Amino acid sequence: MLKRIALISTVGALTASSALAAVDATATTELNLRSGPSPQAEIIDVIPGEAMVSVDQCMDVSQWCRVDYNGQQGWAYGAYLNTPIDGQAASVYENRTAVEVETVTEDNDQALGNSLTAGMTGGMMALAAAAGPAGIAAAAAGGVVAGALATPQETVTTYVVENPTEPVYVQGEVVTGAGVPEEVTLQTIPDSEYKYVYLNGVPVVVDADRRVVTVVR
């Protein structure tokens, strides 16, 4: 079966635990709201950093959580959703049992494996087969400190938008400060120290340390 660099589509069969109450949480960084629990799912909105959401479900393995943001339901990456526990900010996903968030189990591994190839181009499948199970290195738990990452010039982001490349999909979510896996090939930008890649459906600018400095929207 194809090794999992990408979680390409919603799993074929899900099993949920008994219904539990929704939990209020804060996005620790600007975060995509997607139509499903997958890095390839459509981005239907963007949750601003420090914005409040309501979380009612989390996947048991892939860290995606179903949330409600301003009346719109979708899926956001649980690593960047915090809720207060004993007076301290804590990850909703890592503490989903303690905060009584419903857990959804991917109980059809074969269906998931088959779905990995759905919609993939030859280039994406070759990357997946060669690279193995890669994923985005999460940004700092508290988000990126303002000014910690330099902001690329507008000419850089303009070049990225005007020169799209074949998208690459890896486990995790794209946020400022996250690390791009070594297996992912970065594209050069003329007269710039930055590079770029279209990652999980969005163009990102990356610094010399392979950290995302800008998600181009």
TAMO-V197571 format. One record per residue. N is the residue number from 1. PSI is psi as a letter, one per 20 degrees, with the letter a starting at -180 (NA if undefined). OMEGA is omega in whole degrees, 0 to 359 (999 if undefined). NEAR is the number of other C-alpha atoms within 8 Angstrom. Layout:
[[N/PSI/OMEGA/NEAR] [N/PSI/OMEGA/NEAR]]
This chain:
[[1/q/181/3] [2/p/178/8] [3/q/193/8] [4/n/165/10] [5/h/185/13] [6/q/170/12] [7/n/198/12] [8/h/182/14] [9/r/179/14] [10/p/183/10] [11/q/185/10] [12/h/182/9] [13/p/183/8] [14/q/175/10] [15/p/182/8] [16/q/172/9] [17/r/181/7] [18/q/185/5] [19/p/179/6] [20/r/183/8] [21/q/174/8] [22/q/183/9] [23/p/175/11] [24/p/181/9] [25/r/179/13] [26/p/174/12] [27/p/182/16] [28/i/179/12] [29/r/174/13] [30/p/193/12] [31/p/178/14] [32/p/169/12] [33/o/186/12] [34/r/183/14] [35/i/180/10] [36/r/183/10] [37/m/185/14] [38/q/177/11] [39/i/177/15] [40/i/179/10] [41/q/182/12] [42/p/173/7] [43/o/184/9] [44/i/177/9] [45/r/175/7] [46/p/179/9] [47/p/179/11] [48/q/174/9] [49/p/181/10] [50/j/177/9] [51/q/180/8] [52/q/174/9] [53/r/174/12] [54/p/183/11] [55/p/179/14] [56/i/178/13] [57/q/169/12] [58/q/173/16] [59/q/185/13] [60/h/185/9] [61/g/192/6] [62/i/174/6] [63/j/176/11] [64/q/179/12] [65/q/177/15] [66/p/185/13] [67/r/171/13] [68/p/179/11] [69/o/181/11] [70/l/177/5] [71/j/180/5] [72/p/181/6] [73/p/178/8] [74/a/182/13] [75/p/178/13] [76/q/184/13] [77/p/189/13] [78/h/180/12] [79/i/183/11] [80/k/177/11] [81/o/181/13] [82/q/174/12] [83/q/181/12] [84/p/173/9] [85/o/183/7] [86/k/176/4] [87/j/180/5] [88/q/176/6] [89/p/182/8] [90/q/180/10] [91/p/177/12] [92/g/183/13] [93/g/183/11] [94/h/182/7] [95/k/187/9] [96/h/177/12] [97/g/182/7] [98/h/181/6] [99/j/174/8] [100/l/172/9] [101/p/180/15] [102/p/178/15] [103/p/179/11] [104/p/185/12] [105/p/172/10] [106/n/189/13] [107/j/178/7] [108/n/186/10] [109/h/180/7] [110/g/178/6] [111/h/178/10] [112/g/180/12] [113/g/178/10] [114/h/183/8] [115/i/183/12] [116/h/182/13] [117/i/183/10] [118/p/176/8] [119/j/182/5] [120/p/173/9] [121/r/179/6] [122/g/181/6] [123/g/180/7] [124/h/179/11] [125/h/178/10] [126/g/178/8] [127/g/182/10] [128/g/182/14] [129/h/184/9] [130/h/190/6] [131/h/183/9] [132/a/187/9] [133/n/179/9] [134/r/178/12] [135/r/179/10] [136/p/175/13] [137/p/186/9] [138/q/173/10] [139/r/180/11] [140/q/186/8] [141/h/182/8] [142/j/183/6] [143/r/182/9] [144/p/179/11] [145/p/181/5] [146/p/179/5] [147/i/182/5] [148/h/178/6] [149/p/180/8] [150/q/178/6] [151/p/180/6] [152/q/177/10] [153/q/181/6] [154/h/179/6] [155/h/179/6] [156/g/181/10] [157/h/177/11] [158/g/179/8] [159/g/181/9] [160/g/180/12] [161/h/184/9] [162/i/181/6] [163/m/182/6] [164/q/178/8] [165/r/177/6] [166/p/183/5] [167/q/175/10] [168/p/180/11] [169/p/178/14] [170/r/179/13] [171/q/178/11] [172/a/181/11] [173/q/182/9] [174/o/175/12] [175/q/177/11] [176/p/180/13] [177/i/179/13] [178/q/180/13] [179/p/180/12] [180/p/182/12] [181/q/179/10] [182/h/182/5] [183/i/183/7] [184/p/179/8] [185/p/178/6] [186/q/180/7] [187/q/180/7] [188/q/176/8] [189/p/183/12] [190/p/175/4] [191/k/180/4] [192/q/176/8] [193/i/181/7] [194/q/171/11] [195/r/182/13] [196/r/176/13] [197/q/172/14] [198/o/191/13] [199/p/180/12] [200/k/174/12] [201/i/180/10] [202/q/176/10] [203/p/179/14] [204/q/175/13] [205/p/189/16] [206/q/179/15] [207/a/184/11] [208/h/178/8] [209/j/180/6] [210/k/174/9] [211/q/176/12] [212/o/178/16] [213/h/179/14] [214/p/168/10] [215/o/186/12] [216/p/182/9] [217/NA/999/4]]
